[in-house]
């Protein structure tokens, strides 16, 4: 086994993994605050990427592009909560799944309408040559992705641990009923959760586009993988998302490199199914008793 | 409960199946264009899968986001056995169903221990894996380009090679599925399943062997889906992996939920609404917005779907029936009513 190749695959997996982790954050916040699995999460990724491509045509500076895309998708997430989730009130799990699938179909259709079926790309965030390290070639964009994602996670950590609204969201995650009794409004927390989901999804979409291209139908697979990462991490904590995402990314990358690239997606889901069979609450999930 | 409502209910219960069967029998006399008939054949095929999904979701309360996999296994099983091994199509259909049952049984044992979104995810994962196998195992499945030359089904002298004969074949199968399902639902097994849906722990405490019942209904549901897949294969006579992916699984769930998962008739409504809505949008949108392409259709479809779910989460069939059954009470009560029309709906 060539160590250079192994390292190369590990790095590729790590990059993919942090992207999955960003998407998983959206699933986790929304799920914990509202109890909803938001299948439109992948479309936030796609719309963020597409928006960035369009903004790039107007020669805006890169940080501004990222900022606008993230903000726009945060607003989209909030709109979705207001217009589709809130009116449905206390529908069942399956109903919410279908509502979010309906929204995702509509968003995908809107993207098709605006951008068509062509794939688009963004240039890498800086144009130095990649670097060679222990026989592996590392793209500069990979470093950018890791740096930006780490910053995003640091920001999330700060938000959840140090700020008042963040702590309120966290309180809802720990115990929604107790949080409500303490005067925290579950509707505004839900709004905030959807904003975070939209923003993080958009960020993932923008940073990955220079590597994988953006097209109107990219949302489905990214959404599914993000969901897998979230469940692997236990669906309850943001650090869990990071662990689940990186694990999924690395396994997928190694599977594609050493086993079969055609079966790389199958492998990701096979691992998922096996882990669910052995540990039904996810790798980092807490064992919880249920009152009946 | 007023005398009037009881009578109305009894009337629906007997009249509905009779009317449906009659109109199905007579329909080709009024319109036998192959466009209408083939649409109805597809509604029939999807209805079988959707009914099977409703047994699982509406009665046993177990979600499946991978039902297209069982549907695809039936389709591919029939195709491979007839094209590569020259087996009689009917035998192929049975063999494919048996194989699917076996897989469902093996998958079901560990999977059905999971709950809610974990179950959703595991079935989703299973569906994705099966789909990838369809595209990758080129030697067996023909890969992305698929298999062609699948023979027609035949009975004695009669070959089901046109839309009209296939229409009758498929709808006979649908009615048989409905008959079988409503027998199951109204039997001891059906009551046990609804108990599981209500509370698994309570059902278990009452002596219901929850694991065994869930597994049985899962396998039965897979068999129905597989037969529907075989019917698809022998109708189209060529298959490729694309109708058996994640999207199709979602579409089945969607049809089930739009119609209402906790009824045997709901699926017919759900499948018809989804298919006609797609067709209608395809015809209507160019009239309203001459410059819009097919994309608007997707947007409108997604939005209409969400709106139905937001305002009628119990599904169109149940939602409309409950309102018709007791409009006054419905206007007063904001929350969805407990089922009143169909006693098998209690959940």
HADDOCK unambig.tbl for C-alpha pairs under 7 A between the chains (distance, minus, plus):
assign (segid A and resid 87 and name CA) (segid B and resid 310 and name CA) 6.52 0.50 0.50
assign (segid A and resid 88 and name CA) (segid B and resid 310 and name CA) 4.52 0.50 0.50
assign (segid A and resid 88 and name CA) (segid B and resid 311 and name CA) 6.71 0.50 0.50
assign (segid A and resid 91 and name CA) (segid B and resid 313 and name CA) 6.47 0.50 0.50
assign (segid A and resid 95 and name CA) (segid B and resid 309 and name CA) 6.34 0.50 0.50
assign (segid A and resid 95 and name CA) (segid B and resid 313 and name CA) 6.13 0.50 0.50
assign (segid A and resid 98 and name CA) (segid B and resid 254 and name CA) 6.59 0.50 0.50
assign (segid A and resid 99 and name CA) (segid B and resid 306 and name CA) 4.64 0.50 0.50
assign (segid A and resid 99 and name CA) (segid B and resid 309 and name CA) 6.14 0.50 0.50
assign (segid A and resid 102 and name CA) (segid B and resid 302 and name CA) 4.19 0.50 0.50
assign (segid A and resid 102 and name CA) (segid B and resid 303 and name CA) 6.16 0.50 0.50
assign (segid A and resid 102 and name CA) (segid B and resid 305 and name CA) 5.60 0.50 0.50
assign (segid A and resid 102 and name CA) (segid B and resid 306 and name CA) 5.08 0.50 0.50
assign (segid A and resid 103 and name CA) (segid B and resid 302 and name CA) 5.71 0.50 0.50
assign (segid A and resid 103 and name CA) (segid B and resid 303 and name CA) 6.40 0.50 0.50
assign (segid A and resid 103 and name CA) (segid B and resid 306 and name CA) 6.56 0.50 0.50
assign (segid A and resid 105 and name CA) (segid B and resid 298 and name CA) 6.49 0.50 0.50
assign (segid A and resid 105 and name CA) (segid B and resid 299 and name CA) 6.62 0.50 0.50
assign (segid A and resid 105 and name CA) (segid B and resid 302 and name CA) 5.00 0.50 0.50
assign (segid A and resid 106 and name CA) (segid B and resid 298 and name CA) 5.95 0.50 0.50
assign (segid A and resid 106 and name CA) (segid B and resid 299 and name CA) 3.89 0.50 0.50
assign (segid A and resid 106 and name CA) (segid B and resid 300 and name CA) 6.72 0.50 0.50
assign (segid A and resid 106 and name CA) (segid B and resid 301 and name CA) 7.00 0.50 0.50
assign (segid A and resid 106 and name CA) (segid B and resid 302 and name CA) 4.45 0.50 0.50
assign (segid A and resid 106 and name CA) (segid B and resid 303 and name CA) 6.01 0.50 0.50
assign (segid A and resid 107 and name CA) (segid B and resid 299 and name CA) 6.78 0.50 0.50
assign (segid A and resid 109 and name CA) (segid B and resid 295 and name CA) 5.22 0.50 0.50
assign (segid A and resid 109 and name CA) (segid B and resid 296 and name CA) 6.54 0.50 0.50
assign (segid A and resid 109 and name CA) (segid B and resid 298 and name CA) 4.91 0.50 0.50
assign (segid A and resid 109 and name CA) (segid B and resid 299 and name CA) 4.81 0.50 0.50
assign (segid A and resid 110 and name CA) (segid B and resid 295 and name CA) 6.97 0.50 0.50
assign (segid A and resid 110 and name CA) (segid B and resid 299 and name CA) 6.01 0.50 0.50
assign (segid A and resid 112 and name CA) (segid B and resid 295 and name CA) 6.06 0.50 0.50
assign (segid A and resid 113 and name CA) (segid B and resid 295 and name CA) 5.38 0.50 0.50
assign (segid A and resid 113 and name CA) (segid B and resid 296 and name CA) 6.98 0.50 0.50
assign (segid A and resid 262 and name CA) (segid B and resid 136 and name CA) 6.67 0.50 0.50
assign (segid A and resid 263 and name CA) (segid B and resid 132 and name CA) 6.89 0.50 0.50
assign (segid A and resid 266 and name CA) (segid B and resid 128 and name CA) 6.61 0.50 0.50
assign (segid A and resid 266 and name CA) (segid B and resid 129 and name CA) 4.70 0.50 0.50
assign (segid A and resid 266 and name CA) (segid B and resid 132 and name CA) 6.30 0.50 0.50
assign (segid A and resid 269 and name CA) (segid B and resid 125 and name CA) 4.98 0.50 0.50
assign (segid A and resid 269 and name CA) (segid B and resid 129 and name CA) 6.75 0.50 0.50
assign (segid A and resid 270 and name CA) (segid B and resid 125 and name CA) 6.96 0.50 0.50
assign (segid A and resid 273 and name CA) (segid B and resid 122 and name CA) 5.43 0.50 0.50
assign (segid A and resid 273 and name CA) (segid B and resid 125 and name CA) 6.50 0.50 0.50
assign (segid A and resid 277 and name CA) (segid B and resid 110 and name CA) 6.00 0.50 0.50
assign (segid A and resid 277 and name CA) (segid B and resid 111 and name CA) 6.90 0.50 0.50
assign (segid A and resid 280 and name CA) (segid B and resid 114 and name CA) 6.42 0.50 0.50
